[in-house]
Amino acid sequence: MKKGSKRLATTSGIIISVVFLYLAFRDLKAEQFWSGIRTVKVQLLLLAVPTYFIALTVIALRWQYLLRAVRLIPLRALAELVTICYMGNGVYPLRAGEALRIYLLRRNHDVPLASATATVLVERAFDGVVMLSFIMFSLLFIDIQSAEVGAIVSISAPLFVGAVAVFFLLAAKPALMRSLMGSVSRILPDRLATLINQVGDDMTAGLAGLRTPTLLLGAVISSYVTWAIEAAVYWIVMFAFGLDLSFTVALLVIGAVNLAGVISAAPGQVGVYEFVVSTILVAIGANAAIAASYAVVVHLVIWAPATLLGFLLLLRQGMGFADIRRARELEGALS
């Protein structure tokens, strides 16, 4: 992405976040918000934090399944890169954390950039399908009339289902990828054509896990397990606020807020996150002040510990915040 386009995307993301923050808190008075915060049971928040790190470890296990056809990477190493990724996504625009973990995977474990990128794209597509299924399942048990949830589903469903279909097609027919790359390379100079063909081969290798039943099953099961554990984090924080709600509500909230990630907001989904979470809770009958307070606190529970640990792990990798700010250079390495 060019410098001007990147700046425009970053600026528009900040504007979108500000608009959604206004929509989330426009009718809320400060004393109502703080009153909601004071009701929280801190000991339950302390339980939610390690639960979230368990979810991150299972995410790393899924990545291990998808990468195993390329190279077997130790789970601990992948868990560190996943945490760094979440930190990067939370503090820098345009999901720079994804570029960071792909770059570090190549630097530390010599996995081709295109292969690593293919597995990350598959992960994002799997996440979208899991979120959609969580929403559909929860709506079987929850009577909620929410135009926002309907809009999120209608926009994101074609994107994620379509992406999964494309990945499975390319994985099942590796010759198709080679043919596509070959068509492009024929009109390019020899040196660039060789590079394009190599990228195609590396991406095909990155999708190989989808052709192996045991690896595919492991990736699918771990996708559902990790997000179910993260939904448990949302549920625990609900109890911390005295919200006596079912686990299906947590599934609905996590499904909607993650699918809303298709909206290009500021880092960490600030604004969009609070709006979606509080809107759903109010729609099912929760007090507006408690819903807003809950949205802010659960966001902090998910964002702050992973960001702090991710930055410490980044320092251990010999990198620092300046490297995150230069994320476009890392992204450029992917091309």
C-alpha positions in Angstrom: 0.0 0.0 0.0 1.4 3.4 -1.0 2.2 6.0 1.7 -0.7 8.3 0.8 -3.2 5.4 0.7 -1.9 4.1 4.0 -2.3 7.5 5.6 -5.8 7.9 4.2 -6.8 4.4 5.5 -5.4 5.2 8.9 -7.2 8.6 9.1 -10.5 7.1 8.0 -10.1 4.3 10.6 -9.7 6.9 13.3 -12.8 8.8 12.1 -14.8 5.6 12.0 -13.8 4.8 15.6 -14.7 8.3 16.8 -18.1 8.0 15.2 -18.8 4.6 16.8 -17.6 5.8 20.2 -20.1 8.7 20.0 -22.9 6.3 19.0 -21.9 3.9 21.9 -21.8 6.6 24.6 -23.9 9.5 23.4 -26.8 8.9 25.8 -24.6 7.9 28.8 -23.7 10.2 31.6 -20.2 9.9 33.2 -21.6 9.1 36.7 -23.7 6.2 35.2 -20.7 4.8 33.5 -18.5 4.9 36.7 -21.4 3.5 38.7 -21.4 0.5 36.4 -17.6 0.1 36.7 -17.8 0.1 40.5 -20.0 -3.0 40.4 -17.4 -5.2 38.9 -16.0 -8.2 40.8 -12.2 -7.8 40.3 -11.5 -11.5 41.3 -13.5 -12.7 38.3 -11.5 -10.4 36.0 -8.3 -12.0 37.3 -9.8 -15.3 36.3 -10.7 -14.0 32.8 -7.1 -13.0 31.9 -5.4 -16.5 32.1 -8.4 -17.9 30.4 -7.8 -15.6 27.5 -4.1 -16.7 27.3 -5.3 -20.3 27.0 -7.4 -19.2 24.0 -4.3 -17.7 22.4 -2.3 -20.9 22.9 -5.1 -22.9 21.1 -4.9 -20.3 18.3 -1.2 -21.1 18.0 -2.1 -24.8 17.9 -4.4 -24.2 15.0 -1.6 -22.3 13.2 0.7 -25.3 13.9 -1.8 -27.6 12.2 -2.0 -25.3 9.1 1.8 -24.9 8.9 2.7 -28.6 9.5 2.5 -29.4 5.8 5.3 -26.8 5.3 7.3 -27.2 8.5 6.7 -28.3 12.1 7.2 -25.3 14.4 7.2 -25.8 18.2 3.9 -24.7 19.8 5.6 -22.3 22.3 7.4 -20.4 19.5 4.1 -20.0 17.6 2.3 -18.9 20.8 4.8 -16.2 21.2 4.3 -15.0 17.6 0.5 -15.1 18.0 0.8 -12.9 21.1 3.1 -10.5 19.3 0.6 -10.4 16.4 -2.3 -9.5 18.7 -0.2 -6.8 20.3 0.7 -5.3 16.9 -3.0 -5.4 15.7 -4.0 -3.7 19.0 -1.6 -0.7 18.8 -0.9 -0.1 15.1 -3.3 0.4 12.2 -4.1 -1.8 9.3 -3.5 -5.1 11.3 0.3 -4.7 11.2 0.5 -7.5 13.7 -0.2 -10.0 11.0 2.8 -8.7 9.0 5.0 -8.9 12.2 4.2 -12.6 12.9 4.7 -13.6 9.2 8.0 -11.7 9.1 9.2 -13.3 12.4 8.1 -16.8 11.2 10.4 -16.4 8.2 13.2 -14.9 10.2 13.1 -17.4 13.0 12.0 -20.6 11.2 12.8 -20.0 7.5 9.2 -20.4 6.4 8.6 -18.8 3.0 6.6 -15.6 3.3 4.0 -16.7 0.8 3.4 -20.0 2.6 3.0 -18.3 6.0 0.7 -15.6 4.4 -1.5 -18.4 3.0 -1.9 -20.0 6.4 -2.8 -16.6 8.0 -5.4 -15.9 5.3 -6.9 -19.3 5.9 -7.0 -18.6 9.6 -8.9 -15.4 9.1 -11.4 -17.1 6.8 -11.9 -19.9 9.3 -12.5 -17.3 12.0 -15.2 -15.7 10.0 -17.0 -19.0 9.4 -16.8 -19.8 13.2 -18.2 -16.4 14.1 -21.1 -16.8 11.7 -21.9 -20.3 13.1 -21.8 -18.9 16.7 -24.3 -16.2 15.8 -26.6 -18.6 14.0 -26.5 -21.0 16.9 -27.1 -18.4 19.5 -30.0 -16.9 17.7 -31.8 -20.3 18.0 -32.0 -19.6 21.8 -32.0 -15.8 22.0 -34.9 -13.7 21.0 -33.2 -10.5 19.8 -34.3 -7.9 17.3 -31.1 -6.1 16.2 -30.6 -4.5 12.8 -26.9 -4.2 13.7 -26.4 -7.9 14.0 -28.4 -8.5 10.8 -26.2 -6.0 8.9 -23.0 -7.6 10.2 -24.1 -11.1 9.1 -25.3 -10.0 5.7 -22.1 -8.1 4.9 -19.6 -10.6 6.3 -21.2 -13.9 5.4 -20.4 -13.7 1.6 -16.9 -12.5 2.3 -15.8 -15.3 4.7 -17.8 -18.2 3.2 -16.5 -17.2 -0.3 -12.9 -17.0 1.0 -13.1 -20.5 2.5 -14.5 -21.8 -0.7 -11.7 -20.3 -2.8 -9.0 -21.6 -0.4 -10.4 -25.1 -0.5 -10.6 -25.0 -4.3 -7.0 -23.8 -4.6 -5.9 -26.5 -2.1 -7.7 -29.3 -3.9 -6.5 -28.2 -7.3 -2.8 -27.0 -6.9 -2.5 -27.1 -10.7 -5.0 -24.2 -10.8 -2.7 -22.0 -8.7 0.2 -22.8 -10.9 -1.8 -22.1 -14.1 -2.9 -18.7 -12.7 0.6 -17.8 -11.8 1.9 -19.1 -15.1 -0.6 -16.9 -17.0 0.6 -13.8 -15.1 4.3 -14.7 -15.4 4.1 -15.1 -19.2 3.7 -11.4 -19.7 6.5 -10.4 -17.2 10.3 -10.2 -17.6 12.1 -13.5 -16.9 13.4 -12.5 -13.4 10.0 -11.3 -12.2 8.3 -14.3 -13.8 10.5 -16.7 -11.8 9.6 -14.8 -8.6 5.9 -15.0 -9.3 6.0 -18.7 -10.0 8.0 -19.2 -6.8 5.4 -17.3 -4.8 2.7 -19.4 -6.4 4.5 -22.6 -5.4 5.0 -21.3 -1.8 1.3 -20.4 -1.5 0.3 -23.8 -2.7 2.5 -25.3 -0.1 0.9 -23.1 2.5 -2.5 -24.5 1.6 -1.4 -28.1 1.7 -2.7 -28.6 5.2 -6.3 -28.3 3.8 -5.6 -31.4 1.7 -4.6 -33.5 4.7 -7.7 -34.8 6.6 -6.0 -35.0 10.0 -4.4 -31.5 9.7 -7.7 -30.0 8.4 -9.7 -31.7 11.2 -7.2 -30.4 13.8 -7.4 -26.9 12.4 -11.2 -26.9 12.4 -11.6 -28.3 15.9 -9.0 -25.9 17.3 -10.8 -23.0 15.6 -14.0 -23.8 17.5 -12.2 -24.6 20.7 -10.2 -21.4 20.8 -13.2 -19.2 20.2 -15.3 -21.1 22.6 -12.6 -20.4 25.3 -12.5 -16.8 24.4 -16.3 -16.7 24.6 -15.9 -18.0 28.1 -13.8 -14.9 28.8 -16.8 -12.7 27.8 -19.0 -14.9 30.0 -16.8 -14.6 33.0 -16.7 -10.8 32.7 -20.5 -10.8 32.4 -20.7 -12.5 35.8 -18.2 -10.0 37.1 -20.8 -7.3 36.3 -23.6 -9.3 37.8 -25.1 -10.0 34.4 -26.9 -13.4 34.8 -26.8 -14.3 31.1 -26.4 -17.6 29.3 -23.2 -18.7 27.4 -25.1 -18.4 24.2 -25.2 -14.6 24.8 -21.4 -14.7 25.0 -21.3 -16.6 21.7 -23.5 -14.0 20.1 -21.4 -11.1 21.4 -18.1 -12.6 20.4 -19.4 -13.6 17.0 -20.8 -10.1 16.2 -17.9 -8.1 17.5 -15.3 -10.2 15.6 -17.3 -10.1 12.3 -17.5 -6.3 12.8 -13.7 -6.4 12.4 -14.4 -6.0 8.6 -15.1 -2.4 9.4 -11.8 -0.6 9.0 -11.5 1.2 12.4 -8.6 2.4 14.6 -6.2 -0.1 16.2 -7.9 -2.5 18.6 -11.3 -1.9 17.0 -11.8 1.0 19.4 -15.3 2.4 19.1 -16.7 -0.3 16.9 -16.1 -2.9 19.6 -17.8 -0.9 22.3 -20.8 0.0 20.1 -21.4 -3.6 19.0 -21.1 -5.2 22.4 -23.2 -2.6 24.3 -25.9 -2.6 21.5 -26.4 -6.3 21.7 -26.6 -6.3 25.5 -29.1 -3.5 25.5 -31.1 -5.3 22.9 -31.5 -8.4 25.1 -32.6 -6.2 28.1 -29.4 -5.2 29.9 -29.1 -1.8 31.6 -27.5 0.7 29.2 -24.9 1.9 31.8 -23.9 -1.6 32.7 -23.7 -2.6 29.1 -21.4 0.3 28.2 -19.2 -0.4 31.3 -19.1 -4.1 30.4 -18.0 -3.3 26.8 -15.1 -1.1 27.9 -13.9 -3.6 30.6 -14.1 -6.8 28.5 -12.2 -4.9 25.8 -9.5 -4.0 28.2 -9.3 -7.6 29.6 -8.8 -8.8 26.0 -6.5 -6.0 24.9 -4.2 -4.9 27.8 -2.6 -8.2 29.0 -1.9 -9.5 25.5 -0.5 -6.1 24.4 1.8 -5.9 27.4 3.1 -9.5 27.1 3.3 -9.2 23.3 5.5 -6.1 23.6 7.8 -7.9 26.1 8.1 -10.9 23.7 8.8 -8.5 20.8 11.7 -7.0 22.8 13.0 -10.6 23.4 12.9 -11.0 19.6 15.4 -8.1 19.4 12.7 -5.7 18.1 10.9 -2.7 19.6 8.0 -0.3 19.1 9.9 1.5 16.3 9.7 -1.8 14.3 5.9 -1.8 14.7 5.8 1.8 13.4 7.7 0.6 10.4 5.2 -2.2 9.7 4.8 -1.1 6.1 8.4 -2.2 5.5 7.5 -5.6 7.0 4.3 -5.7 4.8 6.5 -4.8 1.8 8.6 -7.9 2.5 5.5 -10.0 1.9 5.2 -8.9 -1.7 
